[in-house]
Amino acid sequence: MRFLVDRCAGRLLADWLERQGHDVVDAGLLGPDPGDRALLELAAAGDRVLVTIDKDFGHLL
């Protein structure tokens, strides 16, 4: 499965998902925080599941 892990979800989760054999992009390693909308668009463009604990994403969906 392909994931984009938001920086608020943490590197430990990203590492764990990678160890489970998943294709993971850690948003924290992409540079400055691009904002919620940009992360959602990045996940959609890459056909990735966005993993976050940020409740603001509900408003964007």
N, C-alpha and C positions, 0 to 999 in steps of 0.2 A: 504494500500500500504506500501511497505517496503523501507525505505530511509537510506542512509548513507550521513550525512551532513558534508561536509568538514569544517575544522575550519575557513577558510576564509569566508564561508557563514554565520557563526555565530550561537551562542547559541539561540538567539531570534527566528530565523527561526526554529531551531530544536524544541524548546519549542512549537511554534505555530503549527507545524506539529503534534506533540504529542497531543496537545489539540484538534486537528481535528480528532483524533482517529487513526492516523497512527503509525506504528511500526518504531521507529527512533533510529538510532545509531549516536551519536554526536562524530565525529572523534577527536574533541578537548579533549574529556574525555578518550581517549584511550592511552594517554601517549605522548611521543615525536613524532613529525611529521615523519611518516615512508616514506614519499615521494609520488609523484603522482602515480607511477606505482603500488606501494604496496596498495594504497587506491583503485585504479581501480580494482585490483585483489580481494581485500577484498569485494568490492561491488558486483563483479561478483560471488564470492564464496557464498555470503549470499543472492543472488538473490535480491539485493537492487538497487534502483535508486540512483546514485551518484549525489548529489546536490552540485555544486561548482560555484564560480565566477572566478576561475583560468582558464585563456585562454590556458594554456599549455596542458591541457588535449586533446585538439583537435589534437595535434601532436601524442599523444599516440594511439588515435583511428584510 
